[in-house]
């Protein structure tokens, strides 16, 4: 089923080129006028612009797996990295992949923020924080971003040949993403890439994002808890990604920490967001760009919720991580608006956690 047909026949709520540089400019302009499909299988819980609570939820989305047959190989993902001159006036320059020469804060260590995304507009709004010169030819802006004392890095997929995943069926290469870049929309690739990246960058703050449905800027209050009506194991809590040899996150095909996360946080047991939600709402709502809400449910049981749960599970495992959480971005939100909302969100999160008060990894 095509994405366009899916949108006509199903109601989705929250759930993401390799284009040449010439096509990238065209894509950035066109995304502002084009809608994107929602992450399939997302839960349809109500949203409210009030702070999240931290008690486990007993309402989470479930769903039958989509078993559309596909061909293709599952990916473990690989990324290319490079360095570029920082364009921010507040930034100090250095090696963006090692942190050498970048601002490290008053106690002399690299304090990294990691941002992750999937389908547009999330990959486009994250582009300025990528150190890969192919993905971000204008240059990395993350060194001492905003003067907050943190270096900010972003990772996201690309969608060749046209940068638009909406004209491909779910699970097809054009919708999953290129194997040459991080975080393909595939359970196996996401698991491998996520743990490789956080192990390398040791983020003290981690914000994951994904594209949702007919929403604006939606901060997720919690993740996990799926499979309430599932008599089987954790793999079947998740909708099929319709890609590769295995369509679900299994014990044999995902990193052990991924399996631990989805095994523990299921059947009503959730993890609360560790982002300063009230501060994010206060920083983004006055911009007047779109609706800003707090979803008291989860990001759902497709790739959005899978990535979001990973972020909160990392927060549980890593004592140095002081903030983590997931944000759903509406498919119709212009890239410029999504970028402005992300910047406001980042300022709010970093102001809530001053670098000199955060321990080294």
C-alpha positions in Angstrom: 0.0 0.0 0.0 1.4 3.4 -0.9 1.8 6.1 1.7 -0.8 8.3 0.0 -3.3 5.4 0.0 -2.5 4.8 3.7 -3.3 8.4 4.5 -6.6 8.1 2.8 -7.6 4.9 4.4 -6.2 5.1 7.9 -6.1 7.7 10.6 -2.7 8.1 12.0 -1.3 10.1 14.8 2.3 10.6 15.9 5.2 8.5 14.4 10.8 10.5 8.6 17.6 12.8 0.7 20.4 11.2 -0.7 19.8 14.3 -2.8 22.5 16.2 -4.5 23.3 19.6 -3.2 21.2 21.2 -6.0 18.2 18.9 -5.1 18.6 19.7 -1.4 17.9 23.3 -2.0 14.8 22.4 -4.0 13.7 19.9 -1.3 14.0 22.4 1.5 11.8 24.8 -0.4 9.3 22.2 -1.4 8.9 20.6 2.1 7.3 23.7 3.4 4.3 23.2 1.0 4.0 19.4 1.1 2.6 17.1 3.7 4.2 13.9 4.9 2.6 10.6 6.0 2.3 9.7 9.6 4.2 6.9 11.3 1.9 3.9 10.9 0.4 2.2 13.9 0.8 5.1 16.2 -1.5 5.4 19.2 -4.4 7.8 19.1 -4.4 8.9 22.7 -5.4 12.5 23.4 -2.8 15.2 23.9 -2.8 18.1 26.4 -0.5 21.0 27.0 0.1 20.1 30.6 3.2 18.7 32.3 3.8 14.9 32.1 3.4 12.7 35.1 5.9 10.0 36.0 3.6 7.2 37.0 3.5 4.2 34.7 0.7 4.3 32.1 -1.7 1.5 31.7 -2.9 2.8 28.3 -0.6 2.2 25.4 -1.1 1.4 21.8 -1.2 -2.0 20.4 -1.8 -3.3 17.0 -1.5 -6.2 14.6 1.7 -6.5 12.7 1.8 -5.5 9.1 3.1 -8.4 7.2 3.5 -7.0 3.8 6.2 -9.1 2.1 9.2 -7.3 0.9 12.6 -8.1 -0.3 15.9 -6.5 0.8 18.5 -6.8 3.3 18.4 -5.6 6.9 20.9 -2.9 7.6 23.2 -2.3 10.5 23.6 1.2 9.2 26.8 3.1 8.7 27.6 6.7 8.8 30.2 8.9 7.3 31.7 11.8 9.3 33.6 14.8 8.6 34.5 18.2 9.9 33.4 21.6 8.8 33.9 25.1 10.0 31.3 26.1 12.6 29.1 28.9 11.4 27.8 30.0 14.8 29.3 33.2 16.1 29.3 31.6 19.6 31.1 28.5 18.5 34.7 27.4 18.9 36.1 25.2 16.2 37.9 21.9 16.4 37.5 18.3 15.4 33.7 17.7 15.6 34.0 14.0 15.8 36.3 13.8 18.7 35.5 17.1 20.5 39.1 18.1 20.5 39.4 21.9 20.4 35.7 22.3 21.0 34.2 24.0 24.0 34.3 21.4 26.8 32.9 23.4 29.8 34.5 24.6 33.0 35.5 21.1 34.2 37.4 20.1 31.1 35.5 17.4 29.4 33.3 17.0 26.3 29.7 17.5 27.2 27.7 16.4 24.2 24.1 16.7 23.1 22.9 14.2 20.6 19.8 14.7 18.4 18.3 12.0 16.3 15.5 12.0 13.6 13.8 10.0 10.9 11.6 11.1 8.1 11.2 14.8 6.9 10.9 17.3 8.3 12.9 15.9 11.2 16.0 15.1 9.1 15.9 18.5 7.5 15.6 20.4 10.8 18.5 18.5 12.2 20.8 19.0 9.2 22.8 22.0 10.6 24.1 19.9 13.5 25.5 17.1 11.4 29.3 16.9 11.0 29.0 15.1 7.7 29.9 17.5 4.9 27.7 15.6 2.5 24.6 15.8 4.7 25.5 19.3 5.8 27.6 21.2 3.2 27.0 24.5 5.0 29.1 23.4 8.0 28.5 22.1 11.5 27.1 24.7 13.9 27.2 22.6 17.1 30.4 23.6 18.8 29.4 25.4 22.1 26.0 25.8 20.6 24.3 29.0 21.8 27.1 29.6 24.2 25.6 27.0 26.6 28.8 25.0 26.9 27.6 21.9 25.0 28.6 20.5 21.6 25.5 19.4 19.7 25.5 16.6 17.1 22.7 15.3 14.9 22.1 12.0 13.1 19.4 11.1 10.6 18.7 9.1 7.4 18.6 10.2 3.8 16.0 9.0 1.3 17.3 8.5 -2.3 16.7 8.9 -5.1 14.5 12.0 -4.5 14.6 12.6 -0.8 10.9 12.0 -0.5 9.8 8.8 1.4 6.1 9.4 0.7 6.3 8.1 -2.9 7.5 4.7 -1.7 5.7 1.9 0.1 6.5 1.3 3.7 9.6 -1.0 3.9 10.8 -0.1 0.4 14.4 1.3 0.1 13.1 4.8 -0.7 11.1 4.9 2.5 13.6 3.1 4.8 16.6 5.2 3.8 20.1 4.8 2.4 22.4 2.3 4.0 25.1 4.9 3.8 23.6 7.0 6.6 22.4 6.5 10.1 19.0 5.5 11.6 17.2 3.9 8.6 13.5 3.4 9.4 14.1 -0.2 10.3 14.3 -1.9 13.7 17.6 -3.7 13.1 19.4 -0.6 11.7 18.0 1.7 14.4 19.2 -0.6 17.2 22.7 -1.0 15.7 23.1 2.7 15.0 21.6 4.0 18.2 23.9 2.1 20.5 27.0 2.8 18.3 26.3 6.5 18.4 25.6 6.9 22.1 28.5 4.7 23.0 30.7 6.9 20.9 29.3 10.4 21.9 28.2 9.6 25.4 25.5 12.3 25.4 24.6 14.0 28.6 21.5 15.2 26.8 19.6 13.1 24.2 16.6 14.3 22.2 15.0 11.9 19.7 12.5 13.1 17.1 10.3 11.6 14.5 7.5 12.6 12.1 3.9 12.3 13.3 0.5 12.8 11.7 -1.8 15.8 11.7 -0.1 17.5 14.7 2.4 20.3 15.4 5.1 20.1 18.0 4.2 17.2 20.3 6.3 16.4 23.4 5.9 12.7 24.4 5.3 12.2 28.1 6.3 8.5 28.2 7.4 5.6 26.1 7.0 1.8 26.2 4.2 -0.1 27.7 3.0 -1.9 24.5 1.6 -5.4 24.2 -1.2 -5.3 26.8 -3.2 -7.8 24.7 -0.3 -9.7 23.2 0.1 -13.2 24.5 3.4 -13.6 22.7 6.9 -12.1 23.3 8.2 -8.5 23.1 8.9 -8.7 19.3 5.2 -8.9 18.6 4.5 -5.8 20.5 5.8 -3.8 17.6 4.3 -3.3 14.1 6.1 -4.7 11.2 8.6 -2.4 9.5 8.1 -4.5 6.3 11.8 -4.3 5.5 14.5 -6.9 5.3 14.6 -10.5 6.4 13.1 -9.8 9.8 10.2 -7.3 10.2 10.2 -7.1 14.0 12.8 -6.3 16.7 13.9 -9.8 17.7 16.4 -10.9 20.3 18.6 -12.4 17.6 18.6 -9.4 15.3 18.9 -6.4 17.6 21.5 -5.2 20.1 21.1 -6.8 23.5 20.3 -3.5 25.2 17.4 -3.0 22.7 16.0 -6.4 23.6 16.3 -5.6 27.3 14.5 -2.3 26.8 11.5 -3.7 24.9 11.4 -6.8 27.2 11.2 -4.7 30.4 9.1 -1.8 29.4 6.0 -3.4 27.9 2.4 -4.5 28.9 1.7 -1.2 30.7 5.1 -0.5 32.1 6.5 2.8 30.8 9.3 5.2 31.2 8.6 8.9 31.7 10.2 11.6 29.7 13.3 13.2 31.3 13.0 16.4 29.3 12.0 19.7 31.0 8.5 19.5 29.5 7.1 22.6 31.1 10.1 24.7 30.0 9.8 23.4 26.4 6.2 24.3 26.2 6.9 27.7 27.6 9.7 28.3 25.1 7.9 27.0 22.0 4.2 27.9 22.4 4.7 31.7 22.3 6.3 31.4 18.8 2.8 30.8 17.4 4.1 28.5 14.7 1.9 25.5 15.4 0.1 23.7 18.2 2.4 22.7 21.0 1.1 19.8 23.1 2.2 17.2 25.6 1.0 13.7 24.6 0.2 11.8 27.8 0.3 8.5 25.8 3.4 7.3 24.0 5.0 7.6 20.5 3.3 4.4 19.5 4.6 0.9 18.6 6.3 1.6 15.3 9.8 3.1 14.8 8.9 6.4 16.6 8.2 4.7 19.8 11.1 2.3 19.3 13.5 5.2 19.0 11.9 7.1 21.8 12.1 4.2 24.2 15.7 3.7 23.4 16.4 7.3 24.4 14.8 6.9 27.8 16.4 3.5 28.4 19.8 5.0 27.7 19.0 7.7 30.3 18.3 4.8 32.8 21.6 3.1 32.0 24.0 6.2 31.8 24.5 8.1 35.1 25.9 11.0 33.2 22.8 11.5 31.1 20.6 14.2 32.7 17.9 14.6 30.1 16.3 12.4 27.4 13.0 12.3 25.6 11.1 12.2 22.3 9.3 14.9 20.2 6.9 14.2 17.4 6.9 16.7 14.6 3.8 17.1 12.3 4.3 15.9 8.7 2.9 19.2 7.4 5.1 21.4 9.5 7.4 23.6 7.3 11.1 22.9 7.8 11.7 26.6 8.8 9.1 26.3 11.5 10.4 22.9 12.7 13.9 24.4 12.9 12.7 27.4 14.9 10.9 25.1 17.3 13.9 22.8 17.7 16.1 25.8 18.5 13.7 27.1 21.1 13.5 23.5 22.6 17.2 23.2 22.7 17.7 26.5 24.5 15.1 25.5 27.1 16.7 22.1 27.7 20.2 23.4 28.0 19.2 26.3 30.2 17.5 23.8 32.5 20.8 21.9 32.7 23.7 24.3 32.9 26.9 22.7 31.6 28.9 23.6 34.7 26.4 21.7 36.9 26.6 18.5 34.8 29.1 15.8 35.5 31.5 14.5 32.8 30.5 11.2 31.1 
